[in-house]
Amino acid sequence: MLSQPLLRLVSAVSRRRMKLLLGIALLAYVASVWGNLINMSVLLNRSIQESRELRIESRIEEIIEPLREKIRDLEKSFTQKYPPVKFLSEKDRKRILVTGGAGFVGSHLTDKLMMDGHEVTVVDNFFTGRKRNVEHWIGHENFELINHDVVEPLYIEVDQIYHLASPASPPNYMYNPIKTLKTNTIGTLNMLGLAKRVGARLLLASTSEVYGDPEVHPQTEDYWGHVNPIGPRACYDEGKRVAETMCYAYMKQEGVEVRVARIFNTFGPRMHMNDGRVVSNFILQALQGEPLTVYGSGSQTRAFQYVRREETSWVTECLSASVLDLQEQSGLQACSQNTHWL
Ligand SMILES: NC(=O)c1ccc[n+]([C@@H]2O[C@H](COP(=O)([O-])OP(=O)(O)OC[C@H]3O[C@@H](n4cnc5c(N)ncnc54)[C@H](O)[C@@H]3O)[C@@H](O)[C@H]2O)c1
């Protein structure tokens, strides 16, 4: 049996222990509540941050989506399909220069040469030519487009030269007659010089205008023409005549292989609507529902050539028609002005 003082001592000690335990328990409780509070605030902060990040992400998405769309469009244009091109072996594949290749006739010639599998370099100063005439080849490994004026020398390596650079329609060649003369003389000299240096064959795109106001119909190649050297068209007519003379001088003196093609009035896709000549005039007037204008008596004749690109071949079709034939076909109204057809 424990004595009374001992019992009091034991109970005093256990009361203290109890208080201590209670104090510890209270502290533990406060600490856990505190910890929970901290956890909750961390969680709250995290969720606030997450929702902020989500908002930023969706904002970025909104900005990026149109850019992605643009990139997709660009990628599509990079994988653009070119017109079908034949494969030519190294031996058969020629490096060909087409001056004036962004023009009406030149761009069809470029199409033909490209589709035949050659390497084509188009040189053009875009006076009357347009990039869109050849844009379907831009980026093709066989194609190159150079913005250059043939009045300046050009140093490239080629096997053949098709020299078409020159304004062709009267409003264009009369716009700056001196420039027309320079293009056809200095420009042709430069191309012949290039042909001589690299041993290339050159074809000159000449014109029926070398016959001037002809006294012989139809004109044969041995007809020398009837040209006014100081008339309004002389810059073009005489420019082309001297260009032909230069070709044959280079052939005789330097042994350069040359060809001369005298092209007659050509029409077809990509022709200039404001060409000023009869076919485009008729088409424009017809589209506008106006009477078609025929100058003079209507008995003049012209030789026409149609140019277009087909899937695999460049087709030119020649036809001759008198104004009267055309009049009959289309019910034209004759115009009393006694002016030459352009
Ligand atoms: N279209 C016809 O009916 C016709 C008739 C006879 C002859 N031609 C000849 O055929 C060729 C092409 O005629 P087109 O009807 O295609 O004419 P076009 O005007 O459409 O093409 C001529 C091209 O030559 C370019 N050019 C002009 N001057 C140049 C220069 N100094 N340097 C570089 N490029 C230059 C032009 O920008 C244009 O792309 C011309 O030589 C023209 O004389 C055409």
The ligand as an SDF file (V2000), in Angstrom:
LIG
                    3D

 44 48  0  0  0  0  0  0  0  0999 V2000
    3.3990   39.0260 -131.3860 N   0  0  0  0  0  0  0  0  0  0  0  0
    3.5350   39.1780 -132.6770 C   0  0  0  0  0  0  0  0  0  0  0  0
    2.5630   39.2310 -133.4170 O   0  0  0  0  0  0  0  0  0  0  0  0
    4.9000   39.3000 -133.2730 C   0  0  0  0  0  0  0  0  0  0  0  0
    5.0000   39.4710 -134.6520 C   0  0  0  0  0  0  0  0  0  0  0  0
    6.2440   39.5770 -135.2020 C   0  0  0  0  0  0  0  0  0  0  0  0
    7.3690   39.4830 -134.4380 C   0  0  0  0  0  0  0  0  0  0  0  0
    7.2500   39.3190 -133.1020 N   0  0  0  0  0  0  0  0  0  0  0  0
    8.4840   39.2870 -132.3170 C   0  0  0  0  0  0  0  0  0  0  0  0
    8.4190   38.2620 -131.3370 O   0  0  0  0  0  0  0  0  0  0  0  0
    9.0720   38.7070 -130.1560 C   0  0  0  0  0  0  0  0  0  0  0  0
    8.1260   38.5530 -128.9840 C   0  0  0  0  0  0  0  0  0  0  0  0
    6.9540   39.3140 -129.2070 O   0  0  0  0  0  0  0  0  0  0  0  0
    5.7120   39.2770 -128.2070 P   0  0  0  0  0  0  0  0  0  0  0  0
    4.4920   39.4550 -129.0090 O   0  0  0  0  0  0  0  0  0  0  0  0
    5.8260   38.1230 -127.3230 O   0  0  0  0  0  0  0  0  0  0  0  0
    5.9340   40.6270 -127.4400 O   0  0  0  0  0  0  0  0  0  0  0  0
    5.9650   40.9020 -125.8820 P   0  0  0  0  0  0  0  0  0  0  0  0
    6.0160   42.3830 -125.7480 O   0  0  0  0  0  0  0  0  0  0  0  0
    4.8910   40.1580 -125.2120 O   0  0  0  0  0  0  0  0  0  0  0  0
    7.3390   40.2480 -125.4660 O   0  0  0  0  0  0  0  0  0  0  0  0
    8.5730   40.8950 -125.6060 C   0  0  0  0  0  0  0  0  0  0  0  0
    9.3620   40.6310 -124.3370 C   0  0  0  0  0  0  0  0  0  0  0  0
   10.6500   41.2460 -124.4490 O   0  0  0  0  0  0  0  0  0  0  0  0
   10.9200   41.9280 -123.2310 C   0  0  0  0  0  0  0  0  0  0  0  0
   11.8520   43.0070 -123.5320 N   0  0  0  0  0  0  0  0  0  0  0  0
   11.6510   44.1140 -124.2730 C   0  0  0  0  0  0  0  0  0  0  0  0
   12.7610   44.8560 -124.3130 N   0  0  0  0  0  0  0  0  0  0  0  0
   13.6980   44.1960 -123.5940 C   0  0  0  0  0  0  0  0  0  0  0  0
   15.0400   44.4490 -123.2440 C   0  0  0  0  0  0  0  0  0  0  0  0
   15.6750   45.5610 -123.6730 N   0  0  0  0  0  0  0  0  0  0  0  0
   15.7110   43.5560 -122.4750 N   0  0  0  0  0  0  0  0  0  0  0  0
   15.0920   42.4450 -122.0260 C   0  0  0  0  0  0  0  0  0  0  0  0
   13.8200   42.1540 -122.3170 N   0  0  0  0  0  0  0  0  0  0  0  0
   13.1230   43.0150 -123.0880 C   0  0  0  0  0  0  0  0  0  0  0  0
    9.5770   42.4170 -122.7700 C   0  0  0  0  0  0  0  0  0  0  0  0
    9.5280   42.7510 -121.4060 O   0  0  0  0  0  0  0  0  0  0  0  0
    8.7000   41.2290 -123.1150 C   0  0  0  0  0  0  0  0  0  0  0  0
    8.6820   40.2920 -122.0840 O   0  0  0  0  0  0  0  0  0  0  0  0
    9.5160   40.1380 -130.3990 C   0  0  0  0  0  0  0  0  0  0  0  0
   10.8780   40.1490 -130.7680 O   0  0  0  0  0  0  0  0  0  0  0  0
    8.6820   40.5820 -131.5670 C   0  0  0  0  0  0  0  0  0  0  0  0
    9.3510   41.5440 -132.3470 O   0  0  0  0  0  0  0  0  0  0  0  0
    6.0400   39.2320 -132.4970 C   0  0  0  0  0  0  0  0  0  0  0  0
  1  2  1  0
  2  3  2  0
  2  4  1  0
  4  5  1  0
  4 44  2  0
  5  6  2  0
  6  7  1  0
  7  8  2  0
  8  9  1  0
  8 44  1  0
  9 10  1  0
  9 42  1  0
 10 11  1  0
 11 12  1  0
 11 40  1  0
 12 13  1  0
 13 14  1  0
 14 15  2  0
 14 16  1  0
 14 17  1  0
 17 18  1  0
 18 19  2  0
 18 20  1  0
 18 21  1  0
 21 22  1  0
 22 23  1  0
 23 24  1  0
 23 38  1  0
 24 25  1  0
 25 26  1  0
 25 36  1  0
 26 27  1  0
 26 35  1  0
 27 28  2  0
 28 29  1  0
 29 30  1  0
 29 35  2  0
 30 31  1  0
 30 32  2  0
 32 33  1  0
 33 34  2  0
 34 35  1  0
 36 37  1  0
 36 38  1  0
 38 39  1  0
 40 41  1  0
 40 42  1  0
 42 43  1  0
M  CHG  2   8   1  16  -1
M  END
$$$$
